[in-house]
Amino acid sequence: MGRSPLRLVRFTQGLKDSPGSHRGRVAGHGGSRPLTLEDAAQLARALPEVTEGVRHGNRTWFTAGKAFAWERPLSKADVRRLGGQPPPKGPLLAVLVANLEEKEVLLLDPPPGFFDIEHFRGYPAVLLELEVVSRRNLKAAIAEAWRVCAPARFSLPAPGRPPAR
Protein backbone atom coordinates (compact mmCIF):
# COMPACT_ATOMS: atom_id res chain seq x y z
CA MET A 1 0.00 0.00 0.00
CA GLY A 2 1.55 3.34 -1.08
CA ARG A 3 1.66 6.54 0.84
CA SER A 4 -0.77 9.31 0.03
CA PRO A 5 0.29 12.47 -1.80
CA LEU A 6 -0.21 14.26 1.54
CA ARG A 7 2.81 12.36 2.90
CA LEU A 8 4.97 13.72 0.08
CA VAL A 9 3.68 17.24 0.59
CA ARG A 10 4.78 16.98 4.23
CA PHE A 11 8.14 15.60 3.07
CA THR A 12 8.71 18.44 0.60
CA GLN A 13 7.44 21.29 2.78
CA GLY A 14 10.32 23.53 3.61
CA LEU A 15 12.73 21.81 1.22
CA LYS A 16 13.15 24.92 -0.90
CA ASP A 17 16.33 26.70 0.01
CA SER A 18 15.90 30.38 0.66
CA PRO A 19 17.65 32.89 -1.60
CA GLY A 20 21.22 33.36 -0.51
CA SER A 21 21.31 30.08 1.41
CA HIS A 22 24.39 27.89 1.24
CA ARG A 23 22.98 25.06 -0.88
CA GLY A 24 25.13 21.97 -0.81
CA ARG A 25 27.39 23.31 1.91
CA VAL A 26 28.06 22.09 5.39
CA ALA A 27 29.94 23.87 8.09
CA GLY A 28 33.41 22.56 8.57
CA HIS A 29 36.63 23.68 10.14
CA GLY A 30 37.74 26.78 8.27
CA GLY A 31 34.58 27.31 6.19
CA SER A 32 32.14 25.27 4.21
CA ARG A 33 32.55 22.43 1.76
CA PRO A 34 30.34 20.62 -0.73
CA LEU A 35 28.40 17.61 0.53
CA THR A 36 30.02 14.26 -0.21
CA LEU A 37 29.07 10.64 -0.43
CA GLU A 38 30.55 10.24 3.04
CA ASP A 39 28.07 12.84 4.37
CA ALA A 40 25.25 10.80 2.83
CA ALA A 41 26.72 7.61 4.30
CA GLN A 42 26.83 9.11 7.79
CA LEU A 43 23.20 10.22 7.55
CA ALA A 44 22.08 6.80 6.28
CA ARG A 45 24.06 4.84 8.89
CA ALA A 46 22.50 6.94 11.66
CA LEU A 47 19.11 5.38 10.91
CA PRO A 48 17.99 2.17 12.67
CA GLU A 49 19.00 -1.21 11.24
CA VAL A 50 20.94 0.16 8.27
CA THR A 51 23.72 -1.79 6.63
CA GLU A 52 26.11 -0.59 3.97
CA GLY A 53 27.19 -2.72 1.07
CA VAL A 54 28.09 -2.65 -2.60
CA ARG A 55 25.60 -3.26 -5.38
CA HIS A 56 26.51 -2.93 -9.06
CA GLY A 57 29.91 -1.65 -7.91
CA ASN A 58 28.46 1.29 -5.96
CA ARG A 59 27.99 2.02 -2.26
CA THR A 60 24.45 1.14 -1.23
CA TRP A 61 22.50 1.47 2.02
CA PHE A 62 19.95 -1.17 3.01
CA THR A 63 17.32 -1.71 5.66
CA ALA A 64 15.35 -4.96 5.99
CA GLY A 65 17.36 -6.28 3.02
CA LYS A 66 16.08 -3.52 0.71
CA ALA A 67 18.21 -0.80 -0.86
CA PHE A 68 16.90 2.68 -0.10
CA ALA A 69 19.84 4.87 -1.18
CA TRP A 70 22.82 4.25 -3.42
CA GLU A 71 25.66 5.98 -5.20
CA ARG A 72 24.55 6.40 -8.82
CA PRO A 73 27.09 7.82 -11.27
CA LEU A 74 25.72 8.59 -14.73
CA SER A 75 26.54 6.05 -17.42
CA LYS A 76 27.64 7.07 -20.91
CA ALA A 77 24.10 6.29 -22.08
CA ASP A 78 22.66 8.52 -19.35
CA VAL A 79 24.91 11.39 -20.45
CA ARG A 80 23.90 10.92 -24.12
CA ARG A 81 20.23 11.04 -23.12
CA LEU A 82 20.78 14.43 -21.49
CA GLY A 83 21.10 15.87 -24.99
CA GLY A 84 22.82 19.23 -24.89
CA GLN A 85 22.55 19.61 -21.12
CA PRO A 86 25.84 19.35 -19.26
CA PRO A 87 25.92 16.42 -16.85
CA PRO A 88 25.88 17.20 -13.13
CA LYS A 89 29.29 17.55 -11.56
CA GLY A 90 30.29 15.69 -8.46
CA PRO A 91 28.79 12.65 -6.78
CA LEU A 92 25.16 11.62 -7.25
CA LEU A 93 22.94 9.75 -4.82
CA ALA A 94 19.77 7.89 -5.78
CA VAL A 95 17.01 7.64 -3.16
CA LEU A 96 13.71 5.82 -3.21
CA VAL A 97 10.38 7.56 -2.91
CA ALA A 98 7.19 5.80 -1.86
CA ASN A 99 5.62 5.57 -5.31
CA LEU A 100 5.50 7.13 -8.77
CA GLU A 101 2.79 9.58 -7.75
CA GLU A 102 4.99 10.99 -5.00
CA LYS A 103 7.92 11.17 -7.41
CA GLU A 104 5.81 13.10 -9.91
CA VAL A 105 4.66 15.59 -7.26
CA LEU A 106 8.23 16.04 -5.99
CA LEU A 107 9.58 16.69 -9.48
CA LEU A 108 6.87 19.22 -10.38
CA ASP A 109 8.93 21.82 -8.50
CA PRO A 110 12.02 19.99 -7.25
CA PRO A 111 14.22 21.35 -4.50
CA PRO A 112 17.70 22.37 -5.73
CA GLY A 113 19.79 19.33 -6.56
CA PHE A 114 16.86 16.90 -7.07
CA PHE A 115 16.40 15.53 -10.60
CA ASP A 116 15.42 12.56 -12.74
CA ILE A 117 16.95 10.79 -15.72
CA GLU A 118 15.43 8.69 -18.48
CA HIS A 119 16.75 5.48 -16.90
CA PHE A 120 14.64 6.15 -13.77
CA ARG A 121 11.39 6.93 -15.62
CA GLY A 122 8.74 4.57 -14.28
CA TYR A 123 10.84 3.79 -11.19
CA PRO A 124 10.13 5.35 -7.76
CA ALA A 125 13.51 7.01 -7.18
CA VAL A 126 15.13 10.39 -7.75
CA LEU A 127 18.71 11.54 -8.01
CA LEU A 128 20.40 14.08 -5.78
CA GLU A 129 23.36 16.17 -6.90
CA LEU A 130 25.33 16.25 -3.65
CA GLU A 131 27.26 19.41 -4.49
CA VAL A 132 23.95 21.29 -4.92
CA VAL A 133 21.48 19.78 -2.44
CA SER A 134 21.36 21.24 1.06
CA ARG A 135 22.27 19.10 4.05
CA ARG A 136 18.73 19.48 5.41
CA ASN A 137 17.21 18.26 2.15
CA LEU A 138 19.69 15.39 1.89
CA LYS A 139 18.83 14.28 5.41
CA ALA A 140 15.08 14.48 4.68
CA ALA A 141 15.41 12.56 1.41
CA ILE A 142 17.49 9.79 2.98
CA ALA A 143 15.10 9.50 5.94
CA GLU A 144 12.08 9.32 3.62
CA ALA A 145 13.79 6.68 1.44
CA TRP A 146 14.57 4.67 4.59
CA ARG A 147 10.90 4.89 5.66
CA VAL A 148 9.84 3.40 2.32
CA CYS A 149 11.82 0.22 3.12
CA ALA A 150 11.91 0.19 6.93
CA PRO A 151 10.46 -2.71 8.87
CA ALA A 152 6.83 -2.23 9.99
CA ARG A 153 7.85 -1.75 13.61
CA PHE A 154 9.39 1.58 12.56
CA SER A 155 6.39 2.79 10.57
CA LEU A 156 4.91 6.16 11.43
CA PRO A 157 1.20 6.61 12.11
CA ALA A 158 -0.93 8.17 9.39
CA PRO A 159 -1.42 11.92 9.83
CA GLY A 160 -4.10 12.64 12.44
CA ARG A 161 -4.04 9.14 13.94
CA PRO A 162 -2.57 8.18 17.28
CA PRO A 163 0.33 5.71 17.27
CA ALA A 164 -0.57 2.03 17.54
CA ARG A 165 -0.09 0.48 20.99
Backbone as CSV, one residue per row, in Angstrom:
resi,resn,N_x,N_y,N_z,CA_x,CA_y,CA_z,C_x,C_y,C_z
1,MET,0.842,-1.168,0.000,0.000,0.000,0.000,0.890,1.235,0.000
2,GLY,0.709,2.153,-0.967,1.547,3.339,-1.082,1.112,4.438,-0.136
3,ARG,1.978,5.396,0.004,1.657,6.542,0.841,0.843,7.537,0.027
4,SER,0.063,8.317,0.702,-0.765,9.306,0.028,0.077,10.493,-0.412
5,PRO,-0.427,11.279,-1.395,0.293,12.472,-1.804,0.510,13.426,-0.629
6,LEU,-0.361,13.399,0.374,-0.212,14.257,1.541,1.128,13.986,2.213
7,ARG,1.538,12.734,2.279,2.811,12.360,2.896,3.957,13.068,2.177
8,LEU,3.909,13.079,0.834,4.968,13.720,0.081,4.942,15.224,0.293
9,VAL,3.768,15.806,0.357,3.683,17.240,0.592,4.357,17.562,1.913
10,ARG,4.119,16.759,2.944,4.779,16.977,4.233,6.284,16.822,4.083
11,PHE,6.719,15.847,3.286,8.142,15.603,3.066,8.785,16.796,2.369
12,THR,8.102,17.379,1.391,8.712,18.440,0.603,8.513,19.823,1.198
13,GLN,7.632,19.974,2.172,7.442,21.286,2.777,8.751,21.755,3.384
14,GLY,9.116,22.963,3.037,10.325,23.530,3.606,11.603,23.062,2.942
15,LEU,11.515,22.275,1.865,12.728,21.812,1.216,13.343,22.864,0.312
16,LYS,12.602,23.874,-0.054,13.153,24.920,-0.905,14.165,25.719,-0.099
17,ASP,15.329,25.886,-0.659,16.332,26.702,0.006,15.994,28.160,-0.220
18,SER,16.191,28.954,0.784,15.903,30.377,0.663,16.990,31.050,-0.162
19,PRO,16.637,32.177,-0.830,17.651,32.891,-1.604,18.845,33.229,-0.706
20,GLY,20.019,33.039,-1.257,21.225,33.356,-0.511,21.653,32.262,0.453
21,SER,20.904,31.158,0.499,21.310,30.082,1.411,22.532,29.375,0.835
22,HIS,23.191,28.594,1.660,24.387,27.887,1.236,24.004,26.484,0.814
23,ARG,23.378,26.373,-0.382,22.983,25.059,-0.880,24.214,24.181,-1.016
24,GLY,24.059,22.930,-0.634,25.129,21.970,-0.811,26.353,22.238,0.038
25,ARG,26.232,22.989,1.079,27.388,23.306,1.913,27.117,22.868,3.336
26,VAL,28.153,22.421,3.978,28.059,22.089,5.393,29.174,22.818,6.108
27,ALA,28.906,23.170,7.328,29.938,23.872,8.094,31.068,22.914,8.409
28,GLY,32.243,23.374,8.244,33.409,22.563,8.568,34.445,23.447,9.210
29,HIS,35.549,22.879,9.561,36.625,23.680,10.138,37.180,24.566,9.034
30,GLY,37.179,25.874,9.253,37.737,26.780,8.267,36.803,27.086,7.119
31,GLY,35.499,26.932,7.266,34.583,27.313,6.192,33.594,26.222,5.863
32,SER,33.128,26.260,4.632,32.140,25.270,4.211,32.711,24.443,3.069
33,ARG,32.097,23.317,2.826,32.550,22.427,1.763,31.326,21.779,1.124
34,PRO,31.467,21.303,-0.105,30.338,20.616,-0.733,30.025,19.318,0.021
35,LEU,28.778,18.905,-0.040,28.404,17.614,0.534,29.068,16.502,-0.259
36,THR,29.339,15.401,0.401,30.019,14.264,-0.214,29.216,12.993,-0.005
37,LEU,29.667,11.947,-0.651,29.068,10.640,-0.432,29.243,10.201,1.015
38,GLU,30.343,10.590,1.639,30.552,10.240,3.042,29.528,10.935,3.944
39,ASP,29.137,12.169,3.611,28.070,12.842,4.367,26.769,12.042,4.251
40,ALA,26.457,11.604,3.038,25.254,10.799,2.827,25.348,9.490,3.603
41,ALA,26.518,8.872,3.589,26.717,7.608,4.305,26.495,7.785,5.798
42,GLN,27.010,8.863,6.362,26.825,9.106,7.795,25.356,9.288,8.135
43,LEU,24.627,10.019,7.300,23.195,10.216,7.547,22.436,8.898,7.447
44,ALA,22.762,8.082,6.453,22.083,6.799,6.282,22.395,5.849,7.432
45,ARG,23.667,5.768,7.816,24.065,4.844,8.888,23.502,5.241,10.246
46,ALA,23.085,6.491,10.392,22.502,6.943,11.661,21.081,6.430,11.856
47,LEU,20.474,5.897,10.816,19.105,5.384,10.913,19.119,3.954,11.452
48,PRO,18.029,3.518,12.089,17.989,2.175,12.666,18.127,1.062,11.628
49,GLU,18.867,0.038,12.005,19.003,-1.207,11.238,19.442,-0.990,9.801
50,VAL,20.397,-0.095,9.603,20.941,0.161,8.273,22.267,-0.564,8.124
51,THR,22.447,-1.189,6.984,23.722,-1.793,6.628,24.211,-1.146,5.344
52,GLU,25.513,-1.132,5.194,26.107,-0.589,3.969,26.743,-1.733,3.208
53,GLY,26.592,-1.708,1.907,27.193,-2.723,1.066,27.503,-2.152,-0.298
54,VAL,27.800,-3.040,-1.227,28.090,-2.649,-2.601,27.128,-3.396,-3.505
55,ARG,26.495,-2.659,-4.388,25.598,-3.258,-5.381,25.929,-2.612,-6.715
56,HIS,26.130,-3.417,-7.730,26.505,-2.931,-9.058,27.767,-2.055,-8.989
57,GLY,28.658,-2.375,-8.053,29.911,-1.654,-7.915,29.818,-0.320,-7.193
58,ASN,28.651,-0.004,-6.626,28.463,1.287,-5.962,28.011,1.097,-4.521
59,ARG,28.426,2.057,-3.666,27.990,2.022,-2.260,26.468,2.088,-2.216
60,THR,25.896,1.242,-1.348,24.447,1.139,-1.229,24.096,0.962,0.236
61,TRP,22.976,1.578,0.649,22.503,1.466,2.021,21.185,0.722,2.018
62,PHE,21.089,-0.250,2.944,19.950,-1.166,3.005,19.302,-1.114,4.381
63,THR,18.019,-1.399,4.412,17.323,-1.714,5.655,16.350,-2.835,5.330
64,ALA,16.216,-3.790,6.208,15.355,-4.956,5.992,15.659,-5.628,4.652
65,GLY,16.944,-5.627,4.261,17.358,-6.279,3.022,17.016,-5.519,1.755
66,LYS,16.484,-4.308,1.881,16.082,-3.519,0.712,16.957,-2.275,0.599
67,ALA,17.416,-2.005,-0.612,18.214,-0.800,-0.856,17.297,0.415,-0.847
68,PHE,17.696,1.456,-0.121,16.901,2.677,-0.101,17.685,3.883,-0.611
69,ALA,19.003,3.794,-0.652,19.842,4.867,-1.184,21.115,4.241,-1.732
70,TRP,21.623,4.801,-2.830,22.821,4.248,-3.417,23.535,5.309,-4.256
71,GLU,24.851,5.143,-4.322,25.657,5.976,-5.204,25.236,5.646,-6.633
72,ARG,25.024,6.670,-7.459,24.545,6.401,-8.822,25.223,7.335,-9.834
73,PRO,26.461,7.010,-10.226,27.087,7.824,-11.267,26.320,7.666,-12.579
74,LEU,26.390,8.673,-13.427,25.725,8.588,-14.725,26.553,7.724,-15.663
75,SER,25.872,6.870,-16.409,26.542,6.053,-17.422,26.721,6.887,-18.686
76,LYS,27.481,6.376,-19.632,27.644,7.072,-20.912,26.289,7.229,-21.596
77,ALA,25.445,6.209,-21.490,24.103,6.285,-22.082,23.268,7.367,-21.399
78,ASP,23.376,7.473,-20.085,22.657,8.524,-19.351,23.082,9.901,-19.848
79,VAL,24.392,10.094,-20.005,24.909,11.388,-20.451,24.417,11.696,-21.857
80,ARG,24.416,10.711,-22.755,23.903,10.921,-24.123,22.442,11.348,-24.094
81,ARG,21.657,10.725,-23.201,20.226,11.041,-23.124,19.957,12.441,-22.579
82,LEU,20.952,13.064,-21.970,20.784,14.430,-21.489,20.743,15.430,-22.636
83,GLY,21.094,14.972,-23.849,21.098,15.873,-24.990,22.191,16.906,-24.835
84,GLY,21.841,18.158,-24.989,22.817,19.231,-24.889,23.083,19.702,-23.479
85,GLN,22.341,19.175,-22.504,22.546,19.607,-21.125,23.859,19.056,-20.584
86,PRO,24.617,19.881,-19.878,25.841,19.348,-19.264,25.471,18.406,-18.116
87,PRO,26.215,17.324,-17.963,25.921,16.415,-16.850,26.253,17.073,-15.523
88,PRO,25.566,16.663,-14.462,25.878,17.201,-13.133,27.323,16.865,-12.770
89,LYS,27.927,17.774,-12.024,29.295,17.547,-11.560,29.237,16.999,-10.148
90,GLY,30.214,16.217,-9.813,30.286,15.689,-8.458,29.463,14.437,-8.278
91,PRO,29.465,13.905,-7.055,28.787,12.646,-6.779,27.262,12.783,-6.808
92,LEU,26.617,11.697,-7.211,25.163,11.622,-7.248,24.695,10.514,-6.319
93,LEU,23.546,10.737,-5.697,22.940,9.748,-4.822,21.525,9.501,-5.310
94,ALA,21.151,8.248,-5.456,19.770,7.890,-5.779,19.071,7.528,-4.475
95,VAL,17.824,7.967,-4.336,17.013,7.638,-3.159,15.623,7.221,-3.612
96,LEU,15.072,6.243,-2.912,13.713,5.815,-3.211,12.708,6.843,-2.721
97,VAL,11.569,6.866,-3.391,10.382,7.564,-2.914,9.292,6.507,-2.826
98,ALA,8.204,6.815,-2.148,7.192,5.795,-1.864,6.540,5.216,-3.115
99,ASN,6.301,6.044,-4.104,5.623,5.570,-5.313,5.807,6.593,-6.433
100,LEU,5.325,6.241,-7.616,5.498,7.128,-8.765,4.701,8.419,-8.629
101,GLU,3.577,8.367,-7.956,2.785,9.580,-7.750,3.571,10.585,-6.895
102,GLU,4.192,10.100,-5.838,4.994,10.992,-4.997,6.187,11.541,-5.771
103,LYS,6.797,10.712,-6.598,7.915,11.173,-7.413,7.464,12.291,-8.346
104,GLU,6.327,12.088,-8.979,5.810,13.097,-9.906,5.555,14.426,-9.191
105,VAL,4.935,14.367,-8.017,4.664,15.588,-7.261,5.979,16.260,-6.861
106,LEU,6.939,15.490,-6.389,8.232,16.042,-5.986,8.919,16.744,-7.149
107,LEU,8.860,16.146,-8.336,9.582,16.692,-9.483,8.827,17.804,-10.210
108,LEU,7.584,18.080,-9.796,6.869,19.217,-10.381,7.606,20.522,-10.093
109,ASP,8.152,20.635,-8.916,8.927,21.816,-8.499,10.018,21.322,-7.556
110,PRO,11.036,20.662,-8.118,12.021,19.992,-7.250,12.886,20.964,-6.468
111,PRO,13.245,20.569,-5.251,14.224,21.353,-4.496,15.548,21.361,-5.260
112,PRO,16.397,22.345,-5.039,17.698,22.374,-5.727,18.469,21.073,-5.514
113,GLY,18.986,20.541,-6.616,19.790,19.326,-6.563,19.012,18.045,-6.795
114,PHE,17.678,18.087,-6.815,16.858,16.902,-7.072,16.564,16.844,-8.567
115,PHE,16.719,15.662,-9.190,16.401,15.533,-10.603,16.140,14.080,-10.970
116,ASP,15.773,13.871,-12.215,15.419,12.562,-12.736,16.187,12.359,-14.034
117,ILE,16.355,11.113,-14.424,16.948,10.788,-15.723,16.063,9.766,-16.411
118,GLU,16.244,9.613,-17.687,15.428,8.692,-18.481,15.457,7.272,-17.904
119,HIS,16.608,6.837,-17.445,16.748,5.476,-16.897,15.824,5.235,-15.705
120,PHE,15.495,6.282,-14.964,14.645,6.154,-13.773,13.165,6.393,-14.062
121,ARG,12.796,6.711,-15.303,11.385,6.932,-15.618,10.621,5.636,-15.357
122,GLY,9.519,5.749,-14.634,8.742,4.570,-14.277,9.267,3.842,-13.056
123,TYR,10.271,4.408,-12.392,10.843,3.792,-11.192,10.768,4.809,-10.054
124,PRO,10.337,4.395,-8.867,10.133,5.350,-7.765,11.429,5.753,-7.053
125,ALA,12.268,6.494,-7.758,13.512,7.008,-7.183,13.873,8.309,-7.884
126,VAL,14.616,9.146,-7.185,15.131,10.390,-7.755,16.622,10.458,-7.481
127,LEU,17.284,11.328,-8.204,18.710,11.535,-8.015,18.953,12.856,-7.303
128,LEU,20.011,12.877,-6.499,20.404,14.078,-5.777,21.833,14.424,-6.175
129,GLU,22.034,15.664,-6.587,23.359,16.171,-6.902,23.941,16.693,-5.586
130,LEU,24.856,15.947,-5.009,25.330,16.245,-3.655,26.001,17.604,-3.528
131,GLU,26.614,18.101,-4.575,27.256,19.410,-4.492,26.257,20.559,-4.535
132,VAL,24.981,20.256,-4.810,23.948,21.294,-4.923,22.918,21.199,-3.803
133,VAL,22.525,19.983,-3.446,21.476,19.784,-2.443,21.948,20.285,-1.068
134,SER,21.009,20.806,-0.297,21.356,21.237,1.059,21.431,20.029,1.988
135,ARG,22.160,20.185,3.066,22.273,19.098,4.050,20.890,18.735,4.592
136,ARG,20.073,19.724,4.882,18.730,19.476,5.409,17.895,18.647,4.424
137,ASN,17.976,18.996,3.147,17.215,18.256,2.148,17.764,16.851,1.942
138,LEU,19.081,16.714,2.006,19.688,15.387,1.894,19.232,14.508,3.046
139,LYS,19.261,15.046,4.236,18.825,14.284,5.411,17.360,13.877,5.279
140,ALA,16.505,14.786,4.841,15.078,14.481,4.683,14.861,13.425,3.605
141,ALA,15.582,13.525,2.500,15.411,12.564,1.406,15.880,11.171,1.820
142,ILE,16.996,11.090,2.527,17.492,9.789,2.985,16.526,9.186,4.004
143,ALA,16.045,10.005,4.934,15.099,9.499,5.941,13.808,9.005,5.284
144,GLU,13.310,9.737,4.309,12.079,9.319,3.623,12.319,8.026,2.846
145,ALA,13.460,7.909,2.175,13.786,6.680,1.444,13.868,5.498,2.405
146,TRP,14.483,5.723,3.565,14.568,4.670,4.587,13.166,4.242,5.013
147,ARG,12.273,5.217,5.235,10.902,4.890,5.661,10.177,4.008,4.653
148,VAL,10.481,4.201,3.370,9.845,3.402,2.318,10.167,1.917,2.518
149,CYS,11.365,1.610,2.987,11.823,0.220,3.123,11.874,-0.292,4.551
150,ALA,11.707,0.573,5.523,11.912,0.194,6.927,10.928,-0.874,7.381
151,PRO,11.353,-1.707,8.304,10.455,-2.714,8.867,9.213,-2.045,9.483
152,ALA,8.118,-2.769,9.505,6.835,-2.234,9.986,6.928,-1.677,11.402
153,ARG,7.777,-2.245,12.236,7.854,-1.748,13.615,8.356,-0.306,13.693
154,PHE,8.931,0.205,12.592,9.390,1.584,12.557,8.422,2.510,11.834
155,SER,7.306,1.970,11.356,6.392,2.794,10.569,5.773,3.897,11.420
156,LEU,5.514,5.008,10.769,4.913,6.155,11.434,3.401,6.094,11.282
157,PRO,2.644,6.601,12.249,1.197,6.605,12.107,0.770,7.563,10.998
158,ALA,-0.383,7.277,10.416,-0.933,8.173,9.391,-1.229,9.521,10.033
159,PRO,-1.144,10.604,9.257,-1.420,11.924,9.834,-2.795,11.954,10.516
160,GLY,-2.836,12.512,11.718,-4.103,12.641,12.442,-4.514,11.418,13.237
161,ARG,-3.713,10.365,13.190,-4.043,9.138,13.939,-3.041,8.942,15.066
162,PRO,-3.511,8.438,16.190,-2.567,8.178,17.284,-1.715,6.959,16.936
163,PRO,-0.518,6.880,17.501,0.328,5.706,17.267,-0.338,4.434,17.785
164,ALA,-0.056,3.321,17.115,-0.574,2.027,17.540,0.086,1.629,18.860
165,ARG,-0.643,0.912,19.703,-0.091,0.484,20.994,0.106,-0.999,21.026
